[in-house]
């Protein structure tokens, strides 16, 4: 009798398990087809019965965010954006690393002004969003195209048109919309990155995908999204994304009560004779102090307050190279940082390293002006020095 009862219980448990697996498979299939609204009730049930499964929380957050786009009533929009945020927070707490989910977790559900149409273009775009999140891609593409025609200055309309074509596996159509979005604003990273994703998945051309991912970084090197595509490409191609290592000495220390009182700290070990390259590095902080005192205001007459700038950093690192040359430090005597610095300097790409790989908040303010005249050089720096094929990841 007990054995019979146990067999019945095992049979019921097994049936329940298979039913849940089937439900999860159907939900995932709908998500793969872009039918988030249809998948939502399935993920709601799965997340409720499996509260510790990160995948269900992640997908449910995505579905709730898609559902919020279906409404014009602010109360309904806020309701689903709140649900999306809360599920995203659960997913992140369980270790979810997807940037999109992290963004949802940090969103303000009250911030819905962007969902209110302001023009014919944005009206078409909102209608396209509703169709896209419901999985009606043909209608979505038509509406995005209408939005782009109604307002040629819209970036998101051609961007999302190409994303829709990409979901439909229509790479030629996607490429045309990618190019149009880039023509609207070549200094936004998203279209380049989406283009690279499409090529990587459907174009079977890793070299061209790499090119688009590098262009995304050149467009916006300080965006947390820009580097995602290139890192994904590197993982697939067994490559490494790693800037040349240059460990710079500490800069000058400024007395907050008297900005003209600048102290330069020197590590006694840095002047040891057995390290020939150390003397060259001594000039770094001195150069920065001199620039701050004498040159910053001349180079930046419209700025009231000092900031660390590209010109200051470039002058200081160039001075290090000059001293190394004056001292006739041999390449084999240089530390790794000095060796890399000299190579970048000789290649004419020192400023590229400073802006992309060695920037702080002050230096970053100089990027847009530099990119305007040096886009190709920035690209070549990434291509030559940052993306490395056949390098041991542990190095």
C-alpha positions in Angstrom: 0.0 0.0 0.0 2.8 2.4 1.0 4.7 1.5 -2.1 1.6 2.2 -4.3 1.1 5.6 -2.6 4.7 6.5 -3.2 4.5 5.6 -6.8 1.4 7.8 -7.2 3.1 10.7 -5.5 6.2 10.2 -7.7 4.0 10.1 -10.8 2.2 13.3 -9.8 5.5 15.1 -9.1 7.0 13.9 -12.3 4.0 15.1 -14.3 4.1 18.5 -12.5 7.8 18.8 -13.4 7.2 18.0 -17.1 4.3 20.4 -17.2 6.5 23.2 -15.8 9.3 22.4 -18.3 6.8 22.6 -21.1 5.5 25.9 -19.8 9.1 27.3 -19.6 9.8 26.0 -23.1 6.7 27.7 -24.5 7.5 31.0 -22.7 11.1 31.0 -24.0 9.9 30.2 -27.5 7.5 33.2 -27.4 10.3 35.5 -26.1 12.6 34.3 -28.9 9.9 35.3 -31.4 9.6 38.7 -29.7 6.1 38.0 -28.4 6.6 39.4 -24.9 2.9 40.1 -24.2 1.9 36.5 -24.9 4.8 35.3 -22.8 4.0 37.5 -19.8 1.4 35.3 -18.0 3.6 32.2 -18.5 6.6 34.0 -16.9 4.3 35.3 -14.1 3.4 31.8 -13.2 6.9 30.5 -13.5 8.4 33.3 -11.4 5.7 32.8 -8.7 6.3 29.1 -8.5 10.1 29.4 -8.8 11.0 32.6 -7.0 14.7 31.7 -6.8 15.2 31.3 -10.6 17.0 34.3 -12.0 16.0 33.6 -15.6 12.3 33.9 -14.8 12.7 37.1 -12.9 14.8 38.6 -15.8 12.3 37.6 -18.5 9.3 38.7 -16.5 10.9 42.2 -16.0 11.4 42.4 -19.7 7.7 41.4 -20.3 6.4 43.9 -17.8 8.5 46.7 -19.5 7.0 45.7 -22.9 3.5 45.7 -21.4 4.0 49.3 -20.1 4.5 50.5 -23.7 1.0 49.2 -24.6 -0.8 51.9 -22.6 -1.3 55.6 -22.8 -2.9 55.9 -19.3 -0.1 57.2 -17.0 -1.4 55.0 -14.2 -1.1 51.8 -16.2 2.3 52.8 -17.5 3.5 53.4 -14.0 2.0 50.2 -12.8 3.9 48.0 -15.2 7.1 50.0 -15.1 7.0 49.5 -11.3 6.4 45.7 -11.7 9.3 45.6 -14.2 11.6 47.5 -11.9 10.8 45.2 -9.0 11.4 42.0 -11.0 14.6 43.4 -12.4 15.8 44.2 -8.9 15.1 40.6 -8.0 17.1 39.3 -11.0 20.0 41.6 -10.2 20.0 40.5 -6.6 20.4 36.9 -7.9 23.4 37.9 -10.0 21.9 39.1 -13.3 24.6 41.0 -15.3 22.6 42.1 -18.3 22.9 45.8 -18.6 19.4 46.3 -19.9 18.0 44.5 -16.8 20.2 46.6 -14.5 18.8 49.7 -16.2 15.2 48.6 -15.6 16.2 47.9 -12.0 17.4 51.5 -11.6 14.5 53.2 -13.5 12.1 55.6 -12.0 8.5 54.4 -12.7 7.3 58.0 -12.5 9.5 59.1 -15.4 7.1 58.6 -18.2 7.3 61.9 -20.0 9.3 60.3 -22.8 6.3 58.1 -23.6 4.1 61.2 -24.5 4.1 61.9 -28.2 5.3 65.4 -29.0 5.1 65.3 -32.8 3.9 63.2 -35.7 7.3 61.4 -35.8 7.2 60.5 -32.1 3.5 59.5 -32.4 4.4 57.0 -35.2 7.4 55.8 -33.1 5.2 55.1 -30.1 2.8 53.1 -32.3 5.8 51.2 -33.6 6.9 50.4 -30.1 3.5 49.0 -29.2 3.6 46.8 -32.3 7.2 45.7 -31.7 6.8 44.7 -28.1 3.6 42.8 -29.1 5.7 40.9 -31.7 4.0 42.5 -34.7 7.2 43.2 -36.5 5.7 44.0 -40.0 3.6 46.8 -38.5 6.4 48.0 -36.3 8.8 48.4 -39.3 6.1 50.3 -41.2 5.5 52.7 -38.3 9.2 53.2 -37.6 9.7 54.0 -41.3 6.8 56.5 -41.1 8.3 58.1 -38.0 11.7 58.5 -39.8 10.0 60.1 -42.8 7.8 62.4 -40.6 10.9 63.6 -38.7 14.2 63.0 -40.4 16.1 64.2 -37.3 14.8 61.3 -35.2 17.6 58.9 -34.4 15.6 56.3 -32.6 13.2 55.7 -35.5 15.7 54.4 -38.0 17.6 52.8 -35.1 14.6 50.7 -34.1 13.6 50.1 -37.7 16.9 48.3 -38.2 16.5 46.5 -35.0 13.1 45.3 -36.2 14.6 44.1 -39.5 17.3 42.4 -37.6 14.8 40.5 -35.5 13.2 39.4 -38.9 16.7 38.2 -40.0 16.6 40.7 -42.9 20.2 42.0 -42.7 20.2 44.0 -46.0 17.2 46.0 -44.8 18.7 46.4 -41.3 21.9 47.7 -42.8 20.1 50.4 -44.7 18.4 51.6 -41.5 21.7 51.3 -39.6 23.4 53.6 -42.1 20.5 56.1 -41.9 20.6 56.2 -38.1 24.4 56.9 -38.2 23.9 59.7 -40.7 21.5 61.3 -38.3 24.1 61.2 -35.5 27.5 59.5 -36.1 28.5 60.2 -32.5 26.1 57.8 -30.9 27.3 54.3 -30.3 24.0 52.4 -30.5 23.6 51.9 -34.3 27.2 50.8 -34.8 26.8 48.3 -31.9 23.5 46.9 -33.1 24.9 46.6 -36.6 27.8 44.6 -35.3 25.4 42.4 -33.4 23.4 41.7 -36.6 26.5 40.9 -38.6 27.9 38.7 -35.9 24.7 36.7 -35.7 23.4 36.6 -39.3 26.2 38.1 -41.5 28.9 35.5 -40.9 31.6 38.2 -41.2 33.5 38.6 -37.9 35.9 41.1 -39.5 33.1 43.5 -40.4 31.4 43.0 -37.0 34.7 43.9 -35.3 34.8 47.1 -37.4 31.4 48.2 -36.3 32.1 47.4 -32.6 35.3 49.6 -32.8 33.3 52.4 -34.4 30.8 52.2 -31.5 33.6 52.8 -29.0 35.1 55.6 -31.1 31.6 57.2 -31.0 31.1 57.0 -27.3 34.1 55.4 -25.4 32.7 56.3 -21.9 29.3 54.6 -22.4 28.9 51.4 -20.5 27.2 49.9 -23.5 29.9 50.8 -26.1 32.3 48.0 -25.1 29.7 45.2 -24.9 29.8 44.3 -28.5 33.5 44.2 -28.9 33.9 42.1 -25.8 31.3 39.7 -27.1 33.1 39.5 -30.4 36.5 38.9 -28.6 35.0 36.0 -26.6 33.8 34.3 -29.8 37.0 35.0 -31.7 39.4 34.1 -28.9 40.8 37.6 -28.8 41.6 40.0 -26.0 40.4 43.6 -25.5 43.1 45.2 -23.5 44.7 48.6 -23.7 48.5 49.0 -23.3 49.5 49.2 -19.7 50.9 52.5 -18.6 51.1 53.0 -14.8 51.6 56.7 -14.2 53.1 58.2 -11.1 50.9 60.3 -8.8 50.2 63.8 -10.0 51.0 66.9 -8.0 49.1 67.5 -4.7 47.3 70.8 -4.4 46.6 72.6 -1.1 42.8 73.2 -1.2 43.2 76.3 0.9 45.9 77.7 -1.4 45.7 76.3 -4.9 49.1 77.8 -5.8 50.7 75.7 -3.1 51.6 72.5 -5.1 53.5 69.6 -3.6 55.2 66.9 -5.7 55.7 63.6 -3.9 58.7 61.5 -5.0 59.1 57.9 -4.0 62.8 57.4 -3.1 62.8 54.0 -4.7 62.0 55.6 -8.0 65.4 57.1 -8.3 67.4 54.0 -7.8 70.2 53.7 -10.4 69.4 50.1 -11.1 66.2 51.2 -12.7 67.3 53.5 -15.6 63.7 54.3 -16.6 62.8 55.7 -13.2 64.4 59.1 -13.7 62.3 59.7 -16.8 59.1 59.2 -14.8 60.2 61.9 -12.3 59.4 64.6 -14.8 55.7 63.5 -15.0 54.4 65.3 -11.9 56.7 68.3 -12.4 55.4 68.8 -15.9 51.8 68.6 -14.7 52.5 71.1 -11.9 54.1 73.5 -14.3 51.2 73.2 -16.8 48.6 73.8 -14.0 50.4 77.0 -12.9 51.4 78.5 -16.2 49.6 77.0 -19.2 46.0 75.8 -18.4 44.4 79.2 -18.4 46.2 80.1 -21.6 44.9 77.0 -23.4 41.4 77.3 -21.9 40.6 81.0 -21.6 36.8 80.3 -21.3 37.1 78.0 -18.3 37.1 79.6 -14.9 38.2 76.5 -12.9 41.2 74.2 -13.5 40.6 70.7 -14.6 42.9 67.9 -15.7 43.0 68.1 -19.5 44.2 66.2 -22.5 46.9 68.9 -23.2 48.3 68.6 -19.7 48.4 64.8 -19.7 49.9 64.7 -23.2 52.6 67.3 -22.3 53.5 65.4 -19.1 53.8 62.0 -20.8 55.6 63.4 -23.8 58.1 64.9 -21.4 58.7 61.5 -19.9 59.5 60.2 -23.4 61.9 63.2 -24.0 63.8 62.6 -20.8 64.1 58.9 -21.6 65.5 59.7 -25.0 67.9 62.3 -23.5 69.1 59.7 -21.0 69.4 57.2 -23.8 67.5 54.6 -21.9 67.6 51.4 -23.9 64.4 49.5 -24.7 65.5 46.5 -22.7 66.1 48.8 -19.6 62.6 50.3 -19.7 59.8 49.2 -17.5 56.7 47.9 -19.2 54.9 51.3 -18.8 57.7 53.3 -20.3 58.1 50.8 -23.2 54.4 51.1 -24.0 54.5 54.8 -23.7 57.3 55.2 -26.1 55.6 52.9 -28.6 52.4 54.9 -28.5 54.3 58.1 -28.8 56.2 57.0 -31.8 53.0 55.7 -33.4 51.4 59.2 -33.0 48.6 57.7 -30.8 49.5 58.8 -27.3 46.5 61.2 -27.2 44.3 58.3 -28.3 45.5 56.2 -25.4 45.0 59.1 -23.0 41.4 59.8 -24.2 40.1 56.2 -24.5 42.2 54.2 -22.0 43.6 56.8 -19.6 40.9 59.4 -19.2 39.4 60.9 -16.0 36.4 63.2 -15.8 38.5 66.2 -16.7 40.2 64.7 -19.7 36.9 63.2 -21.0 35.6 66.8 -21.6 38.2 67.1 -24.4 37.0 63.9 -26.3 34.3 65.4 -28.5 36.6 68.1 -29.9 39.4 65.6 -30.5 37.1 63.0 -32.2 35.9 65.7 -34.6 39.3 65.8 -36.3 40.8 62.4 -35.4 38.1 59.8 -35.8 40.2 57.6 -38.0 43.2 57.9 -35.7 41.1 56.8 -32.7 39.8 53.9 -34.8 43.4 52.9 -35.8 44.5 53.0 -32.1 41.7 50.6 -31.1 42.5 48.4 -34.1 46.3 48.3 -33.5 46.7 48.5 -29.8 43.6 47.4 -28.0 42.1 44.5 -29.9 44.6 41.7 -29.7 44.2 38.3 -31.5 46.2 35.3 -30.4 47.1 36.7 -26.9 46.9 34.7 -23.8 43.9 36.1 -21.7 45.9 35.6 -18.5 48.7 37.8 -19.7 
